[in-house]
Amino acid sequence: MSMPIIMLFVVMAICFIIRMPVSFSMLAASITYFLLAAPDKLGQVFTVITGNMFANYTMLAAPLFIFMANVLNEGEVTDKLFSFCNGLLGRLKGGTAQVNVFISLIFSGMTGSAIADASGIGLMEIDQMKKEGYDAEFSCAITAASATVGPIFPPSIPMVIYAMLSGASIGKLFMGGMVPGVLLAILLMIYVAFISHKRNYPAGVVMSKREFLKATLQALPALFTVVILLGGIYSGICTPTEAGAVASAYALIISALIYKTLGWKKLWGIIKKSAANTATLALLCGTSMLFSYIISLEQVPRVVASLVMGITDNKYIFLFM
C-alpha cells in the first residue's frame, strides 16, 4: 500500500482513539489522504461527491422517515399505540415489558429508527415500568434492546443509507429485514417472560373489553401508517421515497385533525429537529461516500483479498478470517 493510504488508516485510528465522531474521523482521514496523494484534486472530488449525494433520489427517503418519526412522537400518536399494546399484552406476567418490545416492532414499521424509538416512546415505557416496580437497569436495557429492531425492520433508515452508498435495491433490503426483525422481537419477548417469572415482575394494565375496544379504535389511524408504508412499497404502488412522503403527510393529518395534538408551534419544532437530524445524517453519508471513493481508487479490497489468499485458499478458513 502507498503512504497516503497508510496515513488514511493511521489518522482514522487516531481519531477513533480520541473518540472523535465517525463522520469527522472519515473526513479528517480522507482530507489527509488527498493532501498527500493529490492536493490539487481535493476540491474537485468534494464537488463530485456532494453532487452525487444530493442528486440521489434514494437519499430523500431518510429525511422523510426522520420527519415522520418526529411527527409521531411530538404529535402524541405514540400514546395511542401504547394504550392499544397495553390492552393487548398488559394482562401477561411482565406485561409492560412485553408491551415495550411489541410496540417497538410496530413503531419500527413506521419510522425505521432506533433513536426515534428510544428517545420518544422509550422514555414513556421506562417511566411506566419504574412506576410498576421494575428494576431501573432492566427497564433501560429492554428499552434499548427492543429499539434495535428499528434499523432491522422496514422501513429502516440505515438500510436506506446502505442502498444509497452501495446501489443495492431498497425493496429487497426491506424484504430481507422483515423476518429477522420479527424474530428478534419474538426472542426478546420470550426473554422478558423468563425474567419476569424469575424476578416476579407484575402484570401490566388489565383493560375491560370496552376499554380495549376504545383503545383499539383510537390506535387504528396510527396503525394504518404501517399499512401505507409497507403496503405502498411491496404492492409496487410507490417507491420507498414516495411511501415516506405519503406516510409523512398522513402522520401530519392524523396528528393535527384526528388526534388534534399537533399545532403550528409543535410543527415548527418538528421541522427544526428534523433538519438538524438530517444534517447529521447528510454529513455521515457524504464522508462515507468520500471514504468509499478512496478505498475503491486505491483498490484496497483487491489488496486485502490478495493478502488473505496468500495465507490460505481454503474457503472455510477464508470465511473465518
PALORO-325272 format. One record per residue: z, y, x of N, C-alpha, C in turn. Coordinates in steps of 0.1 Angstrom, whole numbers, plus 5000, padded with zeros to 4 digits. Atoms other than C-alpha are relative to their C-alpha. Layout:
ZYXZYXZYX ...
END
This chain:
500049885008500050005000500050135009 500149874993499350365011501350074999 498849924999502050615020500350074987 499849935012501550814988500649914989 499550095011502150514965501449955003 498750044996505150404985501050114997 499149895004506650754981500250024985 499950005015505850734944501249924995 498950095004508250444941501450045006 498749964994510850584965500650124992 499549895007511050914946500549954986 499650055013511250724913501449935001 498750074998514150504927501150115002 499049904998515950814939500450074987 499849945013515550984905500949924991 499250095009516950684887501549995005 498650014995519950664911500850124997 499349885003520851024905500050034984 500050005015520450954867499250114994 501049915006517551184861499349934988 500750065012515951134826498649935005 501250084997513050884827498750085001 501249925000510351134818499950095012 500049924988511351374846499949925013 500150094989511651084870498549975003 501450034998508050984864499250125004 500749884996506951344866500150045014 499749974986508651404899499349915010 500750104991507251084914498550025000 501449985001503751154901499550125008 500349874993503751514915500049975015 499950044985504951374949498849925005 501250084996502051124949498850095002 501249924999499351384942500150115011 499849914989500851634967499649935013 500350074988500451364994498649955000 501350065001497251204982498850094997 501149915004495151474966500550124993 499449885006496851804961499050094993 501049925006493551974951499749954986 500350065013493251744921501150004990 498850015009496751784906499850074987 500249935012495752054881499049934991 501050075008492651864870500549884993 499450125006494551544864500950034989 499149965011497151714843499350044988 500949965011494451874822499449884992 500650115006492751544816501149924992 498950095006496051354808500550074987 499549935012497351624783498950014990 501149995009493851654768499949874992 500150145007493751274761501149984991 498850035009497251264747499950084987 500049925013496751554722498849974992 501250045008493351424712500149864994 499850145005494851084704500550004986 499750005014494851024667501349924997 498850095002497450744670501350075003 498849934996499950984686500650074988 499549925012500251174653500949924992 499250085008501950874637501550025004 498649994995505150924659500750124994 499349895006506051274648500150004985 499950025014505351184612501149914996 498950095003507750894613501350075003 498849934997510351114630500350104989 499749905011509951384603500549934988 499650075011510251124576501449955001 498650044998513450984591501050114998 499149895001514951324593500250054985 500049975014514051394557500949904992 499250115007515651064545501550025003 498649984996518851144565500550124994 499549875005519251504556499950024985 500149995015518051464520500949904993 499050095006520851214515499449884992 500650125007518450944504500749875005 499350124994520350704527501249974992 498850035009523350744504499749904989 500450085011521450584476499849865005 500350134994520350294498501349935003 498750064996523950244510500749954987 499350045012525250224474499349874995 500850115004522449974465500449875008 499750124991523149744495501549964999 498650035003526949774488500149914988 500050085012526349634453499549865002 500750134997524149354467500949915008 499350084991526349234495501550035001 498649964998529749404491501049904997 498950095004531549114475500249895011 499850104990531048894506501150045010 499049974990533648854533499450085011 500649914991533049134557498850074994 501249955007530749284531499450135005 500649874994530449634546499349985013 500750034988529549494579498649934997 501350065004526849284562499050104995 500849895005525649594544499450085012 500449934988525449764578498749945006 501250074994522949504591498850014990 501150015009520949474559499350144997 500549865003520549854553499250045013 500749974988519349884590498649944999 501350065001516549644582499150084990 500749925010515549844551499650135006 500349874994515750174570499049995011 501050024990513750034598498649994994 501350005007510949974573499550134995 500449865004510950344566499850095012 500049914989511450504600499649955013 500450064987510950264629500850065012 499249934989513650444649501449965000 498650034998516950324663500950124999 499249885000518150674668500250064986 499949955014517450774632501049924992 499050095007519450474620501450025005 498649984994522450514644500650134997 499449865002522750894640500150044986 500049965014522150904603500949914992 499350095009523250614581501149935008 499150074991525050464611501450065000 498849925000527750734611500849974987 499450035013528350674574500649865000 499650145000528650304580501349985008 498850014992531250344608501250054993 498849945007533450574588500549914989 499650095011533450334558500749885005 499450124994534150034580501450035005 498649964995537150214596501050014989 499149985012538550304562500449874995 499750135006538449944552500749915010 499250084991540349824583499349925011 500750064989537649714607500450065013 499849944987538149754644499050105003 501049904996536550064658498949955009 500950064991534949864685498949914993 501050085008533349614661499150084992 500849915008532249894638498950065007 501049934992530450074665499049905006 500950104994529049754681499049954990 500950065010527549614649499050114996 500949895004526049954640498950025011 501049984989524449994675499049885000 500950124999523149634674499049994989 500950015012521749654639498950115001 500949894999520049984648498849965009 501150044991517949804674498949924992 501150065009515949634645498950114999 501049895002514249984642498849995009 501250014991512049954673499249874999 500750135001511049594664499349994987 500650025013510349604627499150124997 500949885003507349814615500550094989 500949934991506650104614500850045013 499249974988508150104650499450125008 500449894992507850434669499649965014 500450054987507950254703498749935000 501350075001505050034691498850104999 501049905001503050344683499750065013 500249954986503650484718499349905008 500650114992502750144733498549994997 501450015004499550134713499250115005 500749884995498650484724499749995015 500250014985499150404761499149885004 500750134996497650054761498649984993 501250035008494950074734500149884991 499850115009496449784715499950044986 500149975015496049764677501450024994 498749975006498949924659500349904989 499950095011498349704629500549865004 499650134994498649384650501450005006 498649994994501749514668501050004989 499150005012503349594634500249864994 499950145006502549244621500849915009 499250084991503949094652501550035001 498649975000507249274648500849964987 499450035013507949164612501049885001 499250124999509248814619501250025009 498949984991511348904650501150094994 499149915006512849194631500949944989 499350075010513848984601501049905006 499250114993515148704624501250065006 498949934994517248944643501150044990 499049965011518849084611500749884995 499350135005519548724598501149955010 499050054990521248624631501250095001 498949905000523348944631500949984988 499250025012524448874595500849875001 499250124998525448514605501150025009 499049964991527348654634501250084993 499149925008529048904611500949914991 499350105009530048624587501149935008 499150084992531648424615501250095005 499049914995533548724630500950044988 499349955012534648844595501149894996 499150115004536248504587501049985011 499150024988537748474622501150115000 499149884999539348824620500650044987 499649975013539948824583499750144995 500449875004537949134576499950004984 500050005015538049244539498549994994 501349995007535249214513499850154998 500349865002533449534506500250044985 499949955014532949724473499449904990 500550095010532649494443499650084987 500549935011530449654416499949924988 500350075013530149564379498550004999 501450015003526749474366499450134996 500449875005526449814350499850095012 500049914988527349994383498849965009 501050054991524949774403498650044995 501349965007522049844378499850145003 500149864998522750214381499650035015 500349984985522750194420498649965003 501450054997519549994420499050104995 500949905006517750244397499950125008 500049884991518850534419499349975013 500550044987517750344450498549975000 501550045001514250244437499050105006 501049914994512450564446500150005015 499950004986513850544481499449875006 500550134996512950174484498549995000 501450005002509450244473499350065013 500549944987508950434507499549885008 500450124992508750084524498749954995 501250055006506049974499498850095004 501149904996503950294506499649985014 500350014986504250254543499349865004 500550134996503749874549498949964991 501150045009501649824517498750075003 501249924996499250104527499449955012 500650044987498849974562499449864999 500550145000498449604555499049974989 501150025010496249644524498750065005 501249944994493849844546499650134993 500349885007494050144523500150125010 499949894990495150374552500549955013 499650034986495850374589501550035001 498649974998499450384602500350155000 499849864999499050754609499950064986 500149955014497850824573501149954992 498950055008500550604559501350085003 498849914996503150814579499950134993 500149875006501751134564500349984985 499850025014501750994528501549974997 498650045002505250844532500950135003 499249884997506551174547499950104988 500249925012505151364517500849954988 499350065011506651114493501650025002 498649984997510051144511500550144996 499749865004509951514506500150024985 500049985015509151484469501249944994 498950065006511851234461501350075003 498849934996514451434481500250134992 500049875007513551764465500050004985 500250005014512551674430500849894992 499450115007514151334421501550015003 498649994996517451344441500650145000 499649865000517551724443501050035011 499049984989519351714477499450085011 500749934989516751904497499650144996 500449865003516452284497499250065012 500849934990514452534518500850015013 499249994988517352574543500049875007 500050134994517652204549498649965006 501450044996513852164552499750075013 500249934987513752434579500749945012 499250074990516452254598499349875004 500750134997514551924595498750035008 501249964992511352094608500350025015 499649964987513152234638500549875008 499550124993514951904646498849905003 501250094998511651704642499150055011 500849944989509851944665500749985014 499350034987512551904692499949855004 500150144997512451524689498649975004 501450034996508651524691499750055013 500249954987508651744721500549915011 499450094991510951504739499149875002 500950125000508651214729498650035007 501349964994505451404740500250015015 499850004986506951464774500049865006 499950134995507751104778498649935000 501350065001504250994767499150065010 500849934990502551254789500249955014 499650044987504451154820499749855002 500450144999503850784812498549985002 501450014998500150834810499650045014 500349954986500151024843500449895010 499650114991502150744860499149884999 500950115002499950474845498650025007 501349964993496850664858500149975015 499850034986498250644893500149855003 499950154998499150274890498649945000 501450055001495550204879499150045012 500849944989494050434905500249925013 499650074988495950254933499949854999 500250145003495249914918501349925004 498750064998498949824920500149864994 499950135006498649534896499349895009 500750094991496049374919500849965013 499250024987498249424950501249914997 498950085004501249274932499649854997 500550145003499248974919499649935013 500450064988497848914954501349965008 498850034993501348924968500749874995 499450115006502648674943499249875002 500950114998499648444946500049955014 499950044985500148444984501249925002 498850084999503548284978499849874993 500250135008502548024951498850024991 501150005010499647924929500449914989 499550085011501847714906500350094988 499949915012501647864871501450024995 498649995004505247794863500950095009 499349924991506647944894499550154999 500649865001504248244890500650074988 499449945012505548304854501550035002 498649984997509148264866500250135009 499949894991508648524894499650134992 
END
